Amino acid sequence: MQESRFVHTTQGILWNVCQELKKEGAFRNPEKVFANIGESKPWRYQFVMNELRSRDVSKDRKYQRAFGGFYQIRLKWYKKFYYVLEKSKHRKKAKHLTLKEVMQSLYQYNHSFEYSFASKLLHTVNPSNPVIDKKVLSCLGLRRPQRPNKTLSKSDIDTLFNAYEAQYELVRKVYQLFLKKPEVKKLFIKFDARFPDLARISEMKKIDLVLWQLK
């Protein structure tokens, strides 16, 4: 996939993602995009989502292996990550958990801005949230907020958390508009027919699975 031009407006980002899909022939011949989805072992995703509430994921190694295997992540600090996931799912208003809150929780363990990991955790707790990673951002024509090359003050840290939150909400708005487009609705009808076992997963995850197939 060629790097998209970098934009900041909702309509500009929407144009980018539609152009990427058109270049891959996704609307004309979706099988080209669907062909590799099975290789991502989506059954692991279903296990991760279905078993979240029935296991203590801070201790369950089978769950952790499924999560790490699907998202292709290896965390040296994985115990802390799954502790935050376990704690997050029990919040009274877990559905209203924000990216900033998750990033702040993870930051206290390694002092790093874990944008992608936080989005995966947030999506797992509430699948109506989008998943963010380097490939998705490139497809959308976005750059992740940059950390200043200096020692960060508390104000700097909070400003950066807010920047990540703002970009995340921008992506959510783009996806909501994306799902309203007639050609996208047709694409996901074909997706459901092609992958009946995945028909009930969230639309946000379907977008992620499709975008990940772009070259």
N, C-alpha and C positions, 0 to 999 in steps of 0.2 A: 504494500500500500504506500503510495507516495504521500509525503507530508502535505496536509491540507494547509491552505493559507490561514493565518491566525486572525481570528475575529473576536469581537466582544459583544455583538448584538444577537438577540434571540433569533431573528430572521436570518442573519448571516451564518450562524452555527447550523440552523436547520437546513439552509442551502448546502452547506458543506457536507453534511451527513447524507443528504439525498443524492448529491453528486457522486460521493464515494460508492453508494449502492448502485447507482446507474452505471458507473464505470465497470463494476463487477458483474453487471447484468442481472442483479438480484430481482428486479421487478419483472424483467422479461423472461428470465430463466432461473428461478430461485433454487433449482436443484444444484446449481454451481456453488451456491452459498451453503445449502443444507448438507452437502456431501460430507463435510468434515465435522459436523456437529456431533455425530455419534462417537467420533474419536475422542471427544473431550470428556467422555464417560459421564454423561448427565445423570446417570443413576446415583452417582455420588452426591450430586447437588440435591436430589430428592431425599436421599438419606439424611443429609445435613439439615434440611428444612423440616422433615417429618419427625426427626428424633430430637430436635432441640429442646422441646418441653419435657420429654420423658427421661432425660439423662442429665447427670451432673457433668456438664461439658468441661468443667475445670479439671476433672479427673479422668474422664472416659477416653482412653487412648484410641479406641476404635473410632469414636466420633472425631477426634482430633486428626487421625490419619485420613479419614474421609474428607474432612474440610481442607486440610493441607494438600491432599492429592488432587482434589477438584480445582482448587485455586492455584495450584502449583507454587505453594509458598512453604518456605522452611524458616521458622523463626527460632533464633537462639533464645529468645525470651518468651517462647510459646506459652509457658505456664501462666505468665502474667496476662497474655492476650486472652487465653481461654477463661481466665478468672474474670476479666472484664466482661467477656461475652456472657458468662453465667450470671454475673451480677446484673448486667443490663436487662436480661430477659425477665428478671423478677421485679423490675421497677413498676410501680403502680401505673404509670403512664408511659409504658415502653413504646407505644406506637407514636408518641410525641417526642421521643428521644432525638436529639439533633446531632449532626455531624460534629459540630464544635464540642459538644459534651463528650462524645466518644473520643475525639482527638485529644482533649484535655486529660481524659482518664488514661489513655495510652502514653501520653507525654510524660507523665510523672514517673514512668518506669525506665524510659531510655532517652528522654529529652530530645526526641525526634518527632517531626511532624508527619505522622503516619496516615497520609491522606487515603491511599488505596486500601490499606488494612482496615481503617476506620469505616470506609464505605462498605466493605464486605461484611464487617460486623453489624453495621446498621441495617444493611439489607437482610441479613439473616434474622434479626429481631423483627424487622418489619419489611417484607418483600416488596412493598410499594415504593421503596427507596431505590435509586439507581446505584449501580456499582461503577466505580471509577478506577481506571489504571492508565498507564502510559499510552497503551495502544488506543484505548477509547478516546482519550484526550486528543491524540493526534488525528483521529478520524473526525472529531468534532471541530478541529482547528483551534484547539485551546492549549495554552501553556499553564502548568500548575503555578500557583503563586510562588514567588521566589523568596527564599530566606536571605535577608541582608547579610553581607559578609562582615559581621561584627558581633561582638558580645551583645546578646539581646536583653533588653530591659523587660520588665513585666508588661509594660505598655506595648513594646514591640511584639512580644509573644501574643498578646491578646489581639493586636491588629492583624497579625498573620492568621490566627485562628478565624477571625471574622472574614478575612479574604477568602479562605478556603470554604467557609460556610456560604458566602455569597456566590462563589463559582458553582458550588454544588447545587444551590437552589436554581441557578441559571440553567444548569444541565437538566434539572427536573422539569423546568418550564419548556425547554426545547423538546424533551421526550414526550411531554403531554401534547404539544402541538404536532409532533411527528406522528403520534398514534392516531390523530384525526385525519390524516391525509388518506384519500381513497386508495392509492396504490399500496400504502403501508397496511391498511386493513385487509386488502386482498392478499398481501404477502403473508400475513399472520394466519389467515384462513388456510392457506396452503401449508404453513408451518404446522398447524394443528392436525391437518390431514396426514402430513408426512411423519409427525411425531406424536401420535395419539397419547402416549404415556406422559408427554410434556404439555399437553393442551391446557392443563389447569395451573401451570406455574404462572407467576405474575408477568404482566406485559413488560415490566421493567427488565426482568430477567431474559425474556425472549429477545428484547432489543440487544442486550449484552451478548447473548449467544450468537446473534446474527452479525453484530459488528466485529466480533472476534474472528470471524471467518474471512474478513477482508484482508487482502494481501498488502 
